[in-house]
Amino acid sequence: MEIINSFKLIFERSGFAAVDWKTVVMYVIVGVLFYLAIVKKFEPLLLVPIAFGMLLANLPLAGLYHTGIFINDAGAIDWGALAHDGGLIDFLYLGVKLGIYPPLIFLGVGAMTDFSPLIANPKSILLGAAAQLGVFVAFIGALLLGFSVVSAACIGIIGGADGPTAIQVTKTLDPSLLPAIAIAAYSYMALVPFIQPPIMKAFTSKKSRKVVMDKLRPVSKAEQVIFPIVVALITSLILPDAAPLVGMLMLGNLFKVCGVTERLSKTAQNELINIVTIMLGVSVGATCSAENFLKPQTLYIIALGLAAFAFATFGGVMFGNIMYWVTGGKVNPLIGSAGVSAVPMAARVSQVVGQKENPSNFLLMHAMGPNVAGVIGSAVAAGVFLALFQ
Protein backbone atom coordinates (compact mmCIF):
# COMPACT_ATOMS: atom_id res chain seq x y z
CA MET A 1 0.00 0.00 0.00
CA GLU A 2 2.87 2.35 0.84
CA ILE A 3 4.43 1.61 -2.55
CA ILE A 4 1.16 2.51 -4.31
CA ASN A 5 0.88 5.72 -2.30
CA SER A 6 4.48 6.59 -3.15
CA PHE A 7 3.85 6.14 -6.88
CA LYS A 8 0.64 8.15 -6.56
CA LEU A 9 2.52 10.96 -4.84
CA ILE A 10 5.23 10.94 -7.52
CA PHE A 11 2.57 11.13 -10.25
CA GLU A 12 0.73 13.99 -8.54
CA ARG A 13 3.97 15.96 -8.33
CA SER A 14 4.94 15.24 -11.93
CA GLY A 15 4.03 17.22 -15.02
CA PHE A 16 1.75 14.43 -16.24
CA ALA A 17 -0.83 15.29 -13.60
CA ALA A 18 -1.02 18.87 -14.91
CA VAL A 19 -1.41 18.01 -18.60
CA ASP A 20 -4.81 19.08 -19.95
CA TRP A 21 -6.37 19.22 -23.41
CA LYS A 22 -4.87 22.63 -24.15
CA THR A 23 -1.40 21.30 -23.46
CA VAL A 24 -2.03 18.36 -25.79
CA VAL A 25 -3.17 20.74 -28.54
CA MET A 26 0.04 22.72 -28.14
CA TYR A 27 2.08 19.51 -28.42
CA VAL A 28 0.28 18.78 -31.71
CA ILE A 29 1.16 22.27 -32.99
CA VAL A 30 4.76 21.73 -31.92
CA GLY A 31 4.77 18.44 -33.84
CA VAL A 32 3.49 20.18 -36.98
CA LEU A 33 6.23 22.81 -36.75
CA PHE A 34 8.88 20.14 -36.28
CA TYR A 35 7.49 18.31 -39.32
CA LEU A 36 7.62 21.45 -41.47
CA ALA A 37 11.13 22.29 -40.31
CA ILE A 38 12.81 18.88 -40.29
CA VAL A 39 10.92 16.82 -42.88
CA LYS A 40 9.85 19.56 -45.31
CA LYS A 41 12.90 21.75 -44.54
CA PHE A 42 10.83 24.96 -44.32
CA GLU A 43 13.03 27.57 -42.59
CA PRO A 44 14.54 24.95 -40.22
CA LEU A 45 17.02 27.39 -38.65
CA LEU A 46 14.06 29.37 -37.33
CA LEU A 47 11.26 26.87 -36.88
CA VAL A 48 13.30 24.26 -34.95
CA PRO A 49 14.27 26.60 -32.05
CA ILE A 50 10.80 28.20 -32.09
CA ALA A 51 9.09 24.81 -31.93
CA PHE A 52 11.38 23.63 -29.15
CA GLY A 53 10.75 26.85 -27.23
CA MET A 54 7.02 26.14 -27.52
CA LEU A 55 7.64 22.63 -26.21
CA LEU A 56 9.58 23.93 -23.21
CA ALA A 57 6.93 26.56 -22.43
CA ASN A 58 4.23 23.90 -22.32
CA LEU A 59 6.01 21.56 -19.93
CA PRO A 60 3.83 21.77 -16.80
CA LEU A 61 5.60 22.78 -13.59
CA ALA A 62 8.96 23.31 -15.35
CA GLY A 63 8.88 27.05 -14.59
CA LEU A 64 11.15 28.04 -17.48
CA TYR A 65 9.11 31.05 -18.59
CA HIS A 66 6.67 33.27 -16.69
CA THR A 67 4.45 35.51 -18.79
CA GLY A 68 3.52 37.72 -15.86
CA ILE A 69 7.07 38.99 -15.49
CA PHE A 70 6.87 40.69 -18.88
CA ILE A 71 3.14 41.14 -19.58
CA ASN A 72 1.47 42.78 -16.59
CA ASP A 73 -0.66 45.76 -15.59
CA ALA A 74 2.43 47.91 -15.06
CA GLY A 75 3.51 47.30 -18.64
CA ALA A 76 7.14 46.88 -17.58
CA ILE A 77 9.49 44.09 -16.58
CA ASP A 78 8.85 42.90 -13.02
CA TRP A 79 12.50 42.84 -12.00
CA GLY A 80 11.72 41.59 -8.50
CA ALA A 81 9.81 38.57 -9.80
CA LEU A 82 12.54 37.97 -12.39
CA ALA A 83 15.25 37.91 -9.73
CA HIS A 84 13.22 35.69 -7.39
CA ASP A 85 11.32 33.34 -9.68
CA GLY A 86 12.88 33.80 -13.11
CA GLY A 87 13.52 30.67 -15.15
CA LEU A 88 16.10 30.11 -17.87
CA ILE A 89 13.95 31.40 -20.72
CA ASP A 90 12.84 34.41 -18.69
CA PHE A 91 16.43 35.62 -18.81
CA LEU A 92 16.85 34.74 -22.48
CA TYR A 93 13.62 36.62 -23.24
CA LEU A 94 15.18 39.84 -21.98
CA GLY A 95 16.91 40.07 -25.37
CA VAL A 96 13.47 40.24 -27.00
CA LYS A 97 11.84 42.52 -24.43
CA LEU A 98 14.73 44.98 -24.46
CA GLY A 99 14.93 45.01 -28.25
CA ILE A 100 18.39 43.45 -28.52
CA TYR A 101 17.93 40.34 -30.66
CA PRO A 102 16.10 41.75 -33.74
CA PRO A 103 18.72 44.44 -34.51
CA LEU A 104 21.50 41.88 -34.07
CA ILE A 105 19.71 39.60 -36.53
CA PHE A 106 19.62 42.55 -38.94
CA LEU A 107 23.36 43.03 -38.41
CA GLY A 108 23.94 39.49 -39.63
CA VAL A 109 21.46 39.85 -42.48
CA GLY A 110 23.23 43.01 -43.62
CA ALA A 111 26.57 41.21 -43.63
CA MET A 112 25.08 38.51 -45.85
CA THR A 113 23.24 40.84 -48.22
CA ASP A 114 24.47 42.17 -51.53
CA PHE A 115 22.87 45.54 -52.25
CA SER A 116 24.54 45.80 -55.68
CA PRO A 117 21.37 44.83 -57.63
CA LEU A 118 19.47 47.62 -55.87
CA ILE A 119 22.29 50.14 -56.45
CA ALA A 120 22.53 49.11 -60.11
CA ASN A 121 18.78 49.46 -60.61
CA PRO A 122 17.44 52.04 -58.12
CA LYS A 123 13.96 51.81 -59.65
CA SER A 124 13.57 48.40 -58.02
CA ILE A 125 13.13 50.15 -54.67
CA LEU A 126 9.66 51.08 -55.94
CA LEU A 127 8.82 47.37 -56.16
CA GLY A 128 9.93 46.90 -52.56
CA ALA A 129 7.73 49.82 -51.55
CA ALA A 130 4.74 48.47 -53.51
CA ALA A 131 5.04 45.13 -51.71
CA GLN A 132 4.40 46.92 -48.41
CA LEU A 133 0.74 46.97 -49.52
CA GLY A 134 0.32 43.81 -47.46
CA VAL A 135 1.27 45.69 -44.30
CA PHE A 136 -1.48 48.26 -44.68
CA VAL A 137 -4.12 45.78 -45.90
CA ALA A 138 -3.55 43.64 -42.81
CA PHE A 139 -3.54 46.78 -40.63
CA ILE A 140 -6.93 47.89 -41.98
CA GLY A 141 -8.27 44.33 -41.82
CA ALA A 142 -7.32 44.08 -38.15
CA LEU A 143 -9.10 47.34 -37.40
CA LEU A 144 -12.23 46.06 -39.14
CA LEU A 145 -12.09 42.90 -37.01
CA GLY A 146 -12.13 44.96 -33.83
CA PHE A 147 -8.45 45.05 -32.86
CA SER A 148 -7.13 48.25 -31.33
CA VAL A 149 -5.02 50.49 -33.54
CA VAL A 150 -1.87 49.44 -31.64
CA SER A 151 -2.65 45.73 -32.04
CA ALA A 152 -3.53 46.31 -35.70
CA ALA A 153 -0.10 47.86 -36.27
CA CYS A 154 1.55 44.74 -34.83
CA ILE A 155 -0.55 42.48 -37.04
CA GLY A 156 0.01 44.62 -40.12
CA ILE A 157 3.78 44.35 -39.91
CA ILE A 158 3.47 40.61 -40.65
CA GLY A 159 2.99 41.76 -44.25
CA GLY A 160 6.60 42.91 -44.30
CA ALA A 161 7.58 39.23 -44.39
CA ASP A 162 10.33 39.87 -41.87
CA GLY A 163 10.28 38.02 -38.57
CA PRO A 164 12.70 40.21 -36.57
CA THR A 165 10.83 43.34 -37.66
CA ALA A 166 7.51 41.85 -36.58
CA ILE A 167 9.00 40.89 -33.23
CA GLN A 168 10.54 44.33 -32.70
CA VAL A 169 7.23 46.12 -33.33
CA THR A 170 5.10 43.67 -31.34
CA LYS A 171 7.31 43.51 -28.26
CA THR A 172 7.15 47.30 -28.13
CA LEU A 173 3.48 47.95 -28.89
CA ASP A 174 1.55 44.86 -27.73
CA PRO A 175 3.65 42.01 -26.27
CA SER A 176 0.51 39.93 -25.60
CA LEU A 177 0.24 39.29 -29.37
CA LEU A 178 3.84 38.16 -29.78
CA PRO A 179 3.18 34.38 -29.76
CA ALA A 180 0.62 34.42 -32.56
CA ILE A 181 2.39 37.10 -34.63
CA ALA A 182 5.80 35.43 -34.43
CA ILE A 183 4.42 32.03 -35.42
CA ALA A 184 2.40 33.56 -38.27
CA ALA A 185 5.32 35.62 -39.57
CA TYR A 186 7.88 32.82 -39.57
CA SER A 187 5.47 30.15 -40.81
CA TYR A 188 4.38 32.23 -43.79
CA MET A 189 7.99 33.15 -44.54
CA ALA A 190 8.66 29.43 -44.80
CA LEU A 191 5.65 28.98 -47.08
CA VAL A 192 6.58 31.74 -49.55
CA PRO A 193 7.34 29.17 -52.32
CA PHE A 194 3.72 27.96 -52.03
CA ILE A 195 1.91 31.26 -51.41
CA GLN A 196 3.49 33.37 -54.12
CA PRO A 197 3.49 31.40 -57.43
CA PRO A 198 -0.33 31.17 -57.87
CA ILE A 199 -0.66 34.93 -57.31
CA MET A 200 2.26 35.68 -59.63
CA LYS A 201 0.73 33.63 -62.44
CA ALA A 202 -2.79 34.93 -61.91
CA PHE A 203 -1.80 38.59 -62.32
CA THR A 204 0.80 38.41 -65.10
CA SER A 205 0.53 37.44 -68.74
CA LYS A 206 2.45 34.56 -70.26
CA LYS A 207 4.19 37.01 -72.58
CA SER A 208 5.38 39.23 -69.73
CA ARG A 209 6.63 36.25 -67.72
CA LYS A 210 8.97 35.34 -70.59
CA VAL A 211 10.69 38.75 -70.70
CA VAL A 212 14.49 38.54 -70.50
CA MET A 213 15.86 41.61 -68.73
CA ASP A 214 19.09 43.37 -69.66
CA LYS A 215 22.18 42.58 -67.65
CA LEU A 216 22.70 44.86 -64.65
CA ARG A 217 25.56 47.34 -64.81
CA PRO A 218 28.66 46.75 -62.64
CA VAL A 219 28.64 48.54 -59.29
CA SER A 220 31.83 50.18 -58.05
CA LYS A 221 33.27 49.59 -54.60
CA ALA A 222 32.80 53.27 -53.78
CA GLU A 223 29.06 52.96 -54.46
CA GLN A 224 28.86 49.84 -52.30
CA VAL A 225 30.60 51.59 -49.38
CA ILE A 226 28.69 54.87 -49.63
CA PHE A 227 25.26 53.20 -49.96
CA PRO A 228 24.89 51.75 -46.40
CA ILE A 229 26.24 54.92 -44.81
CA VAL A 230 23.86 57.19 -46.71
CA VAL A 231 20.82 54.91 -46.22
CA ALA A 232 21.45 54.61 -42.47
CA LEU A 233 21.89 58.39 -42.15
CA ILE A 234 18.89 59.50 -44.22
CA THR A 235 16.47 56.83 -42.98
CA SER A 236 17.34 57.40 -39.34
CA LEU A 237 17.02 61.17 -39.67
CA ILE A 238 13.57 60.82 -41.25
CA LEU A 239 12.39 57.99 -38.97
CA PRO A 240 14.48 57.77 -35.76
CA ASP A 241 12.41 54.76 -34.62
CA ALA A 242 13.74 52.80 -37.60
CA ALA A 243 17.36 53.43 -36.61
CA PRO A 244 17.95 50.22 -34.59
CA LEU A 245 16.91 47.95 -37.47
CA VAL A 246 18.12 49.97 -40.46
CA GLY A 247 21.28 51.05 -38.66
CA MET A 248 22.33 47.51 -37.80
CA LEU A 249 21.36 46.26 -41.28
CA MET A 250 23.60 48.85 -42.89
CA LEU A 251 26.43 48.38 -40.41
CA GLY A 252 26.49 44.67 -41.25
CA ASN A 253 26.56 45.49 -44.96
CA LEU A 254 29.37 48.00 -44.43
CA PHE A 255 31.38 45.24 -42.72
CA LYS A 256 30.86 43.16 -45.88
CA VAL A 257 31.76 45.72 -48.54
CA CYS A 258 34.39 48.01 -47.03
CA GLY A 259 37.18 45.43 -47.41
CA VAL A 260 38.91 46.07 -44.08
CA THR A 261 36.59 44.26 -41.62
CA GLU A 262 36.50 40.74 -43.02
CA ARG A 263 36.69 39.13 -39.56
CA LEU A 264 33.76 41.21 -38.31
CA SER A 265 31.76 40.41 -41.42
CA LYS A 266 32.34 36.67 -41.04
CA THR A 267 31.44 36.81 -37.36
CA ALA A 268 28.20 38.68 -38.09
CA GLN A 269 27.33 36.25 -40.91
CA ASN A 270 28.04 33.11 -38.93
CA GLU A 271 28.67 32.89 -35.19
CA LEU A 272 26.74 35.99 -34.10
CA ILE A 273 23.59 35.50 -36.17
CA ASN A 274 23.51 31.77 -35.35
CA ILE A 275 23.75 32.36 -31.60
CA VAL A 276 21.15 35.13 -31.66
CA THR A 277 18.82 33.04 -33.84
CA ILE A 278 18.89 30.24 -31.27
CA MET A 279 18.12 32.59 -28.37
CA LEU A 280 15.50 34.54 -30.31
CA GLY A 281 13.77 31.40 -31.60
CA VAL A 282 13.63 29.67 -28.22
CA SER A 283 12.53 32.87 -26.45
CA VAL A 284 9.75 33.65 -28.93
CA GLY A 285 8.62 30.03 -29.00
CA ALA A 286 8.42 30.05 -25.22
CA THR A 287 5.81 32.81 -25.29
CA CYS A 288 3.46 30.31 -26.97
CA SER A 289 2.07 28.74 -23.84
CA ALA A 290 -1.41 27.26 -24.12
CA GLU A 291 -3.07 30.12 -22.24
CA ASN A 292 -1.40 32.73 -24.46
CA PHE A 293 -1.75 31.01 -27.82
CA LEU A 294 -5.08 29.19 -27.77
CA LYS A 295 -7.31 32.24 -28.14
CA PRO A 296 -9.83 33.18 -30.84
CA GLN A 297 -7.72 36.17 -31.81
CA THR A 298 -4.90 33.80 -32.80
CA LEU A 299 -7.00 32.49 -35.68
CA TYR A 300 -7.72 36.05 -36.80
CA ILE A 301 -4.01 36.89 -36.71
CA ILE A 302 -3.06 33.80 -38.71
CA ALA A 303 -5.74 34.61 -41.32
CA LEU A 304 -4.66 38.25 -41.51
CA GLY A 305 -1.04 37.15 -41.82
CA LEU A 306 -1.90 35.04 -44.86
CA ALA A 307 -3.81 37.98 -46.36
CA ALA A 308 -0.83 40.25 -45.66
CA PHE A 309 1.57 37.96 -47.56
CA ALA A 310 -0.90 37.56 -50.44
CA PHE A 311 -1.47 41.32 -50.82
CA ALA A 312 2.26 42.04 -50.46
CA THR A 313 2.90 39.70 -53.38
CA PHE A 314 -0.02 41.21 -55.31
CA GLY A 315 1.23 44.77 -54.72
CA GLY A 316 4.72 43.95 -55.95
CA VAL A 317 3.48 42.07 -59.02
CA MET A 318 1.00 44.78 -60.01
CA PHE A 319 3.66 47.47 -59.79
CA GLY A 320 5.88 45.14 -61.82
CA ASN A 321 3.14 45.13 -64.46
CA ILE A 322 3.15 48.92 -64.43
CA MET A 323 6.92 48.98 -64.95
CA TYR A 324 6.56 46.39 -67.73
CA TRP A 325 4.08 48.66 -69.49
CA VAL A 326 6.00 51.93 -68.90
CA THR A 327 9.30 50.48 -70.14
CA GLY A 328 7.75 48.92 -73.22
CA GLY A 329 8.20 45.35 -72.03
CA LYS A 330 11.76 45.59 -70.66
CA VAL A 331 10.87 44.67 -67.05
CA ASN A 332 9.66 41.20 -66.14
CA PRO A 333 6.82 41.77 -63.63
CA LEU A 334 7.68 38.55 -61.80
CA ILE A 335 10.50 40.36 -59.99
CA GLY A 336 7.85 42.47 -58.24
CA SER A 337 6.86 39.52 -56.06
CA ALA A 338 10.36 39.62 -54.56
CA GLY A 339 9.49 42.96 -52.96
CA VAL A 340 8.58 41.10 -49.78
CA SER A 341 11.63 40.96 -47.55
CA ALA A 342 11.96 37.18 -47.28
CA VAL A 343 15.60 37.22 -48.45
CA PRO A 344 16.64 35.45 -50.63
CA MET A 345 13.69 33.04 -50.84
CA ALA A 346 11.32 35.45 -52.58
CA ALA A 347 13.96 36.25 -55.21
CA ARG A 348 14.45 32.54 -55.82
CA VAL A 349 10.71 32.12 -56.32
CA SER A 350 10.80 34.81 -59.02
CA GLN A 351 13.67 32.95 -60.66
CA VAL A 352 11.90 29.57 -60.53
CA VAL A 353 8.60 30.85 -61.92
CA GLY A 354 10.39 32.80 -64.64
CA GLN A 355 12.47 29.84 -65.76
CA LYS A 356 9.39 27.65 -66.04
CA GLU A 357 8.10 30.07 -68.68
CA ASN A 358 11.47 30.67 -70.33
CA PRO A 359 14.25 28.18 -69.45
CA SER A 360 16.92 30.58 -70.74
CA ASN A 361 15.81 33.38 -68.42
CA PHE A 362 17.80 34.37 -65.33
CA LEU A 363 15.90 36.72 -63.04
CA LEU A 364 17.62 36.08 -59.72
CA MET A 365 19.90 39.12 -59.63
CA HIS A 366 17.14 41.39 -60.96
CA ALA A 367 14.78 40.05 -58.26
CA MET A 368 17.38 40.63 -55.54
CA GLY A 369 16.99 44.40 -56.06
CA PRO A 370 13.35 44.58 -54.91
CA ASN A 371 14.06 41.80 -52.40
CA VAL A 372 16.65 43.80 -50.46
CA ALA A 373 14.54 46.94 -50.99
CA GLY A 374 11.76 45.04 -49.21
CA VAL A 375 14.03 44.54 -46.20
CA ILE A 376 14.56 48.29 -45.98
CA GLY A 377 10.86 48.90 -46.68
CA SER A 378 9.69 46.63 -43.86
CA ALA A 379 12.06 48.35 -41.42
CA VAL A 380 10.74 51.74 -42.54
CA ALA A 381 7.14 50.55 -42.14
CA ALA A 382 8.03 49.38 -38.64
CA GLY A 383 9.53 52.79 -37.92
CA VAL A 384 6.34 54.50 -39.09
CA PHE A 385 4.15 52.36 -36.80
CA LEU A 386 6.47 52.89 -33.82
CA ALA A 387 6.57 56.64 -34.42
CA LEU A 388 2.78 56.85 -34.65
CA PHE A 389 1.66 54.49 -31.89
CA GLN A 390 4.49 54.05 -29.37
HUKA-V709267 format. One record per run of one state. SS is the DSSP state (h for helix, s for strand, l for the rest). FROM is the first residue (numbers start at 0). LEN is the number of residues. Records with the same first field share a line. If there is no record, write none. Layout:
SS: FROM-LEN, FROM-LEN
This chain:
l: 0-1, 13-1, 18-2, 39-4, 57-9, 70-8, 85-2, 97-3, 112-3, 120-3, 130-2, 144-4, 160-2, 173-1, 190-1, 202-3, 209-11, 238-1, 257-4, 286-3, 293-2, 326-6, 339-5, 357-6, 389-1
h: 1-12, 14-4, 20-19, 43-14, 66-4, 78-7, 87-10, 100-12, 115-5, 123-7, 132-12, 148-12, 162-11, 174-16, 191-11, 205-4, 220-18, 239-18, 261-25, 289-4, 295-31, 332-7, 344-13, 363-26
